[in-house]
Amino acid sequence: MDSAAADGPHPGPGPAANPLGHGPVLLLTGARLADGRVVDVRISGDRIQAVGTAGGLGPLPAVPGGPTVTTGARIDLRGYLLLPAPAEAHAHYDVAFSAALPTPPPETPAELTRRVTEAALTSLGYGATAQRTHVRIGDVHGLRRLEAVLTSRQALRGLADLQAVAMPRLLTGRAGADGRAQLREALKLGATAAGGCPELDPDPAGYVQLLLEAAREADCPVDLHTTAADPVQLARLAGALAPLRPRVVVGPCGSLAPGAATVLANSGVRVVCLPQNGGCSGLEGLASGLRPAQLRDLLKARVPLAAGSGSLRDGANPVGRADPLEAAYLLAAAGVLDPDAAYDAVSNQARLALGLPPVRVDAGFPAELLAVRGDSLSGALAGGHSRLVVHSGRVVSRTSAVREFADTVALALPRQSDGTDGG
């Protein structure tokens, strides 16, 4: 049986020892990095202030004329791997958890906000300190779903950064008049990006042109759904969006046609794939995930590749999970990416897709970190249930997994506290 010491990272003594508290300084001790080094990491404000050998970092040095800063939390991360925090690059929180309901979920502001917030916190608990959710607007939905996401975004300030992509279904012709008006209003309200699926509009090229006009007017990025099944249509889409690159993301490209990887590489756009099942509620029809050969085509063409979850128990994937490490595991298990590249797809590549700066466990970088139980990245991807999440220099989530066995085996059982069981 695991002892109480296996409950997770432990703060040092003192009044500021609460690991979910926020002091001016946060000291993470005994953490293992992906390259095998064991270090202490000192965080000041929202930045990593110093990284040094284990036991080598003390309180923050005094500013000339000011006191030495000693208050804050000290957290023992022995047995944990410390990584740049992952990001959720492609989610649909407005329909999260809907697959388990006997009828379509109510569209009241309170219910929508509750569901979006629960989805965002679920993702945060897995480590995603930055998240992007696509939100349907127009038609019967109006702006209700977007308003719920914006309300949730405000409530989550200090815990996670939540971005919203406004998705009108139609934009062209008389039928798209409502979508055009709603898109411009959504961007004025605070939607982060303009999006949608051009393939669902009778005029995909016209859809892209109208979307581009709205994005230019609002000075915002574009994040589009596409199956990438038609290379000619994809080339037109990429050509139309060229003036906005590198602020263009497309995905999930689950039906990538031959030659499409070259088109995407020449266009300068970023691709977000969805390794769980390749689909999401932004597309219609059955999901089609990228096969290993297609992923290799994208990598060979040097297309910037990020990975997201896509679905969180909605109609597109009733068992969908919001765990970035799950997406990285699936990429690595397919044999296309090694563990380092697979994790990079859900961390820094995902952050770049969201327009955010990269993170390294090094001085000067944003304090966006994930501590996960394990002695290596491979071990963390294979298990890694116990996690501690740092956002903007503050511990914002902690998950502690305790594994127990019946006392019937004579051999010594593995203990979580040694960091070798991936718990």
N, C-alpha and C positions, 0 to 999 in steps of 0.2 A: 504494500500500500504506500502511495506517495505521502510524504509528510507535509505538514503545513508550509514548509519552506518551498514547496514546489508551486505555490500559488501564483508566482509571477515575479517580476522585478520588484525589488524592495527598496524603499526610500531609506535614507539615513535618519538618524535621530534628530530631534529638535522640533520646534514649533512649526517650521515650514516643510515638514517631511511628507505631507500629503501629496502623493504622486499626481493627483489631479488638481493640485493647487498651482498658482501662478506667481512666482517670485521674479525679481529682476534677473536672477541667474539660475540656470538649470545645468546641473553637472551629471552627465551620464558616465558611469565608470565601468571598466572591465568589459566593454562591448567588443565583439569580434566583427571586423569588417569583411567584405566579400573577398578581399585579397589575402585574408588569413591573419592580418595584424590584430592585436588586442590593444585597445586604446581607451583613453578617457576623452570625452567630448564636452567642452564647456560652451554653453549657449548664453548669449546676452541679447535680450530683446528678441527680435525675429531673425537673428543671424547666428550662424556658428562662429563663435569667437576664437576658439582654439581647439586643436586636436593634438594630443600628446600621448606618450607611452603610458600604459596603465599605472596609476598611482603617481603620475608626474604632474598632474594639474591641481592647483589649489584654487583659492578664491580669486575673483577678478582683480587684477592689479589696480592699485589706487590711481585715480586721476590726480595730477598735480593740484594741490590745494583742496582735494576732496577726500572723503573717507574710502577705505577699501570696502568693496561690496562683498558681503559674506552671506547675505540672506538668499533664500531660494531652496529649491529641492535638490537633493542628491539621490540618484537612483542607481542601484546596483544592477548592471545588465550582464553579469556573468552568466554564460549559457545562452546568450542571445546574439543574434546577428543584426547589425545595425545597417540599414539601407536607406537610400533616398526614398521618400514616400512615393507610393504609386499614385496614379491619377485615373479616374474613370473617364475615358474619352468618349464613350457613346452609351447613353442610357435613355430610358423612357419612363421617368418617374411618374408621369401623369396617369399611367395605366398599371403601375406596379401593384403586385399582390391581387390583381383582379381575377386571375385564373381560378382562385379558390372560392370565388363568390358564386352563388347559384344564379344570380341575375347581374346585369351590368351595374357597376358601382354608382352610387348617387353622385351627381355633379355639383353638390352644394359647395360653397367656398370652404366651409369648415372641413368637410370630408376630403376634398381635394388637397387642401393644405396638410391635413394630418397624414395622408398617404404619401405625399411628396416628401414630407419631413422624415417620416419613418424610413422611406427608401434611402434618403441621403444619409441618415444616421447609420443605417445598416452598412452602407458602403464605407462610411467613415470608420466604423468598427473594424472593417477588414484592412484599413490603412489608407484609403483614398482621401487625401486632404484637399484635392481639387477634383471637381466633378462637372461634367457637362451632360445636361438632359435635353433631349429633343421634345418639343411640346406642340401638339396639334392646335392650330388656331383656325378661325373662320368656320363657315357652315354652322351646324348646330352648336358647336363648341364656343363660338365667339372668342373672347379673350379670357374666359373663366379659368381655364387651365393655366395659362401663362400667369395670370394674376396670382394664382395659388403658388406657383413656383417662385415668383418674386417675393411674396409674403414669406415663404419658407426661407428663401435666400437671406432675407433680412434677419429672420429669427436665428439663423445658423451662423451669423457673423461671429468670428472668433473661434468657431469650431471647424468650419470647412468653407472653402470657396466654391460656390455653386453658380454655374453658368447655364443660361437658357438659350436654346435655338428655336426660333419661331418657325413653325412648319405649316404653311397654307397648302391645302391639297391641290387647288386649281388657281392659276394666275391669268391665263390667257382668255381672250374672248369675253363675251357677255357673262358667261358662267363664272369667270374668274374675277369679276369686278369686286365682289365681297372680299375675296382673298387678297387682292391688291390693297384695298383700303385697310384691312385688318393687319397686313404685314407692316405697313408704314406706321400704324398706330402701335403695334407691338414693339417696334424698334424705338419709338419715342418713349414708351413706357419703361424701357430698360432691358429688353431682350439683348443678349450678348451677340448673337449672330443670326443671320438669315439662312433658312434651310428649306427642306422639303424634298420631294422626290419628283424630278422632272418627268420620269417615265410614266407617272400617273396622270399627267396632263395631256390632252390631245395634241398639243404642240410643245414638245420638250424643249426645242431650241428657243421658242418664244418665252417659255417659263424661265429659262436661264437668263435671258436678256432682261426680263422684268425684275427678276431677283437681283441681278447685278446692279441695275439702276437704283433699287431700294437700298442695297448695301453701300453703294457709293454715297448716296445721299446721307445715310446715317453714319458713314465712316466705320463700318463694322465688317468682320470677316464673314465668310460663307462656309457652311457645313452641309453638304448635300448627300442624300441617299442615292445610290445607284447600284444596280446589279453588275454593271460593266459587261453585259452580255453582248452588246452591239458595239464593235470597235469604231464603226463609222460615227454613230451617235455619240460615243464617248469622246472621239476626237473633236467633234463640234462643241461638246460641252467644255472640254479642256481649253479649246481655242477661245471660246467666249469668255472664260473666266481668267484668261492669261493676264489681263491688266490688274487683277486683284492678287495675284500670287506674290508672296508666299502665304497669304492669308486665306487659303482655300484648303478644305479638307473634304474628302469623299470617302464613302464606305457604304455597305460592307464589302462590295465587289465580289459577292459570293458566286457569281456565274462568270467569272473573268474569262473573256474570250481570248483565243490565240492572238497575239500581237498587242493586246490591251496593255500589258505591262510596259511596253515601249512607249505607247501613247502617254501613259501616266508619268513615266520618267521624263519625257520631253516637256510635259506640261508644267512641271515643278510643283504639283499638288502633293499633299500628304494623304495617305490611305490609312483608315482605321478599319481593321478586320474584327470579326466577332467569332473567336474560336469555339465558343460553347456550341452553337448550332448554326451560325452563319446568318441568322435572320433576326428581325426585330419588328415591332409594330409599325415602323415607318414604311415598310414594304408590304405588298400584297402577295398572297400565294405562299406555297411551302418554302421553308428555309432551304438554302443551298449554301453550305459552308465552303470556304476555300480549301481545296485539296492541297496536300503537300507539294505536288508538282507546280501548282499555281503560285503558292507562296515562294517557291524557289525562283519562279520567273520574276516575281516582284523584287526579290532580293538581288537577283542577277542583274536586273535593270537598275538597281540602286534607287528604288522607290522608297522614300521614308515611310516606314511601316510602324504603326502603333496598333494596340489591341485594346478592345473594350469588352464589356459584358453584354450590352444590347438589351437584355431582358431580365427582369426580376419578378419571376412568377406571374407573368402575364400571358395573354393568349398566344403570343409568338413562341413562348417557351415556359410552360407551366412549372418547370423545375429550375428556371434560370436563377443564377446566383450573382451577387454583386461583388464577388471577390476577385480583385485583380490578380492575385497569385494563382487562382484557378485558371484564368486566361493564359498566364505565363506558363503554367504547368502543361496546359494542352498544346501550346506552341512547341515546348521542349519535347513533350512526349511524342509529337508527330515526327520528330527527328529532323526538323528543318532548321531550328535554331538551337544553339547551345544554351544552357541555363542563363548565362550572363546576357546574351542578346535577347532571350525571351523576357527576362525581367526588365531589360531596358525598354522593350516595347510597351510595357505597362507603366513605366516610370517616366524616364526623361523623354522618350519619343511621344508618349501620351501628353506630357506637359507641353512639349513644343506644339503639338496639334491644338492645344488649348490656348496657345499664345503666351505661355508662361516661361520664365527662365529655367534653365536646367538646374539640377541639384547634385552636389557631391558632398560626401562627408569630409569636408575640408573647410578651413577658415575662410570666412567671407561669403559663403553660400547661404541661401535661405535655409532656415531651420525647419525643414519639411522632412520628417524622418519616420521610418518604421523600424521598430525593434521586434524581431520575430524569433521565437525559440528555434535554435538549430545551430549546428557548427559549420554549416556551409550553405551556399545558395541552393545547391541540389537538395539538401536535407530540408531546407525551408519550403521549397516548392513541393516536396513530397508530403509534408505535414504542416508544421508551423501553425498550430492553432492558437497558442498563447502569443498575444501581440500587444505592443504599446505604441501609440500613435502620437507624434509631435507635430503640431501645426502652429506656424508663426511663433516658434519658440516655447510653446506651451503644451504640456501633456493634455490631450483632449479625449483620449479613449484608452481603455485598458481591458483586455480580454485575458482571463486566466483559465487555462484548461488543466484539470487535475485528472490523472489516469490512475485507476485503482485495479488491482488484481486480487482474486481470492487467494488466501494464504494456504495454498495446497501444493506449491511447487518448491522443491528443496533448493533449486538453483537460485542464485541472487537475481532479482528482477531489476530491470532498468528503472532508473529514477529520473523524473523530469529535470531535477535540479542539476544534472550533469550536462544538460543541453544536447544529448546524443540521440534522443528518441523522436525528435521532430514534433513533439507535442506543443 
